[in-house]
Amino acid sequence: MDADTGFGNAINVTRTVRLLERSGASGIQLEDQVSPKKCGHFSGKQVIALPEMIQKLKAATDARRDPDLQIIARTDARAVVGLDQALERAHAFEESGADIIFIEAPASIAELERIASEVASPQIVNLVFGGKTPDPGREELKRMRFSIALYANAALQAALKGAADVLSALKRDGSLNSVAGLIATFEERQRIVAKDRWDALEVRYSAD
């Protein structure tokens, strides 16, 4: 679960972690941006003071009931104060009990290599098409020792392009026949939304 900044101070983080854990979360990500936060690959971000973030992480680890609940600590400091300080924060996060480290928006392959080699904990890398972090490919990321790769916005960007392509073709050609290869079939749509299951529930709870 992405808990953003924890929705307040360390006290709020306590409530956030307890609520999300009860809801079934197996991992909770907390980050050090100033609220309201921005997308990690946008400009103009700010980060809170390191001592404040450490207290949030301590509150998170104290609040969890299940020791297997993973606390993911993200820092956006790379874009704000540079990679050296981002790494300092990562090490402080490890010492504060975070299970997984996430340094957002490294700007080169060399930075990815450095992060992977200097942080001992399992790590996340966030890849956005057109964003700040280059994508060396899954096998190379695995070699570097990243544990999780996020392909943020890929599905959204695909949906945006797909919708634009279909609507442009409809405007140009004036027929659904011209976009048959660009859209899911009617049957596929029904399968994705599990229409059969909802039809069965409709029959089950019918008053007739």
Backbone hydrogen bonds, N-H to C=O, Kabsch-Sander energy under -0.5 kcal/mol:
donor,donor_aa,acceptor,acceptor_aa,energy
3,A,1,M,-0.9
3,A,29,Q,-2.0
6,G,3,A,-3.0
13,V,9,N,-2.2
14,T,10,A,-1.8
15,R,11,I,-1.5
16,T,12,N,-2.7
17,V,13,V,-2.9
18,R,14,T,-2.1
19,L,15,R,-2.6
20,L,16,T,-2.6
21,E,17,V,-2.5
22,R,18,R,-2.1
23,S,19,L,-1.3
24,G,21,E,-1.4
25,A,20,L,-2.4
28,I,70,Q,-2.8
29,Q,1,M,-2.9
30,L,72,I,-2.9
31,E,4,D,-2.2
32,D,74,R,-1.0
34,V,46,Q,-2.3
42,F,39,C,-2.0
48,I,32,D,-2.7
52,E,49,A,-0.5
53,M,49,A,-1.7
54,I,50,L,-2.5
55,Q,51,P,-1.8
56,K,52,E,-1.7
57,L,53,M,-2.3
58,K,54,I,-2.5
59,A,55,Q,-2.4
60,A,56,K,-2.2
61,T,57,L,-2.6
62,D,58,K,-2.2
63,A,59,A,-1.9
64,R,60,A,-1.3
69,L,66,D,-2.0
70,Q,26,S,-2.5
72,I,28,I,-2.9
72,I,70,Q,-0.7
73,A,71,I,-0.6
73,A,100,I,-2.8
74,R,30,L,-3.1
74,R,72,I,-0.6
75,T,102,F,-2.6
79,A,76,D,-0.8
80,V,76,D,-0.5
80,V,77,A,-0.7
81,V,77,A,-3.1
82,G,77,A,-1.1
82,G,78,R,-0.8
86,A,82,G,-1.6
87,L,83,L,-2.6
88,E,84,D,-2.0
89,R,85,Q,-2.2
90,A,86,A,-2.2
91,H,87,L,-2.4
92,A,88,E,-2.0
93,F,89,R,-2.7
94,E,90,A,-2.1
95,E,91,H,-2.1
96,S,92,A,-1.2
97,G,94,E,-1.6
98,A,93,F,-2.1
99,D,71,I,-2.2
100,I,71,I,-1.7
101,I,122,P,-2.6
102,F,73,A,-2.4
103,I,124,I,-0.5
104,E,75,T,-2.5
104,E,102,F,-0.8
112,L,108,S,-1.9
113,E,109,I,-2.6
114,R,110,A,-2.2
115,I,111,E,-2.6
116,A,112,L,-2.5
117,S,113,E,-1.8
118,E,114,R,-2.1
119,V,115,I,-1.5
120,A,118,E,-0.5
124,I,101,I,-2.0
125,V,148,I,-2.3
127,L,125,V,-0.6
127,L,150,L,-3.5
128,V,126,N,-0.5
131,G,128,V,-2.9
141,L,137,G,-2.2
142,K,138,R,-2.4
143,R,139,E,-2.2
144,M,140,E,-2.2
145,R,141,L,-1.0
145,R,142,K,-0.5
146,F,141,L,-2.3
147,S,123,Q,-2.0
148,I,123,Q,-1.9
150,L,125,V,-3.0
150,L,148,I,-0.5
151,Y,149,A,-0.5
152,A,150,L,-0.8
154,A,151,Y,-1.5
157,Q,153,N,-3.5
158,A,154,A,-2.2
159,A,155,A,-2.5
160,L,156,L,-2.5
161,K,157,Q,-2.3
162,G,158,A,-2.9
163,A,159,A,-2.7
164,A,160,L,-2.3
165,D,161,K,-2.8
166,V,162,G,-2.4
167,L,163,A,-2.6
168,S,164,A,-2.3
169,A,165,D,-2.1
170,L,166,V,-2.5
171,K,167,L,-2.3
172,R,168,S,-2.2
173,D,169,A,-3.3
174,G,169,A,-0.5
174,G,170,L,-2.2
178,S,175,S,-1.2
179,V,176,L,-1.6
180,A,177,N,-0.9
182,L,179,V,-2.1
183,I,179,V,-0.9
189,R,185,T,-2.2
190,Q,186,F,-2.0
191,R,187,E,-2.1
192,I,188,E,-2.5
193,V,189,R,-1.9
194,A,191,R,-1.3
195,K,190,Q,-2.5
198,W,194,A,-1.7
199,D,195,K,-2.8
200,A,196,D,-2.1
201,L,197,R,-1.8
202,E,198,W,-2.1
203,V,199,D,-2.0
204,R,200,A,-2.4
205,Y,201,L,-2.3
206,S,203,V,-1.0
